[in-house]
Amino acid sequence: GAGVSQSPSNKVTEKGKDVELRCDPISGHTALYWYRQSLGQGLEFLIYFQGNSAPDKSGLPSDRFSAERTGGSVSTLTIQRTQQEDSAVYLCASSSFPQGTGNEKLFFGSGTQLSVL
Amino acid sequence: RKEVEQDPGPFNVPEGATVAFNCTYSNSASQSFFWYRQDCRKEPKLLMSVYSSGNEDGRFTAQLNRASQYISLLIRDSKLSDSATYLCVVSSGSARQLTFGSGTQLTVLP
């Protein structure tokens, strides 16, 4: 497909379980972002990958959250020991321009709705 | 104070009306500014970048006021399809991190 692909689209899990969310960016896009959005709220930055550089992890809310990007393409966001407050839509975005260039048009995936019971 | 603040609305306007939203930002060194739109239960999509001199794209006009630290979005001749949440995005800090506002909800009524 031509767009950003995220899977699963919905994930229901029990408190304390680990979850993995996947993002497949647009081919050739070097910048990849993870955000989360709670109901009726804005987007909260989580992590940013740019090429082979060290990621900007400054938005990760706790050490239960981690992300990796393999081969500069697909990314997975892992949440360990999920809590109810982790329930949100997790959005991935990619861009052909690095953050800070002023040209960074972000293309978003349709998100993963995570529900922690 | 939040880095990026928007009036959450909702703004309910009749078709054909002109409506404007403001977005204030706290970091005077912010460099880049954007407006995104997000339809209900959908992902955000870039509407337009905001340039220092102001810019227009059809019925949409974006302006930047650095002295007062706000950007604005003006929509003329509103259409039903303009109903959405409009997100203000600001790039600032040494890493030029993108910060999203919480959004302004617009409903255009027939």
Contacts between the chains, C-beta under 8 A, distances in Angstrom:
chain1	res1	chain2	res2	distance
A	33	B	98	7.6
A	35	B	100	7.4
A	41	B	102	6.0
A	42	B	4	8.0
A	42	B	87	6.7
A	42	B	100	4.8
A	42	B	101	5.6
A	42	B	102	3.7
A	42	B	103	5.8
A	43	B	44	7.1
A	43	B	87	7.3
A	43	B	100	4.0
A	45	B	97	6.5
A	45	B	98	7.1
A	45	B	99	7.0
A	45	B	100	7.7
A	48	B	97	7.4
A	56	B	95	5.9
A	56	B	97	7.1
A	58	B	95	7.7
A	58	B	97	7.6
A	91	B	43	6.2
A	91	B	44	7.7
A	99	B	91	7.3
A	99	B	95	6.9
A	99	B	96	5.6
A	99	B	97	6.8
A	99	B	98	6.5
A	100	B	31	7.5
A	100	B	32	7.8
A	100	B	91	6.5
A	100	B	95	7.0
A	100	B	96	3.1
A	102	B	31	6.6
A	102	B	32	4.3
A	102	B	49	7.5
A	102	B	91	7.2
A	104	B	32	7.6
A	104	B	91	7.6
A	104	B	98	7.0
A	105	B	46	5.0
A	105	B	49	8.0
A	106	B	36	7.8
A	106	B	44	7.6
A	106	B	46	6.6
A	106	B	98	7.5
A	108	B	43	3.7
A	108	B	44	5.5
A	108	B	45	7.1
A	109	B	43	6.4
A	110	B	42	7.2
A	110	B	43	5.3
A	111	B	43	6.0
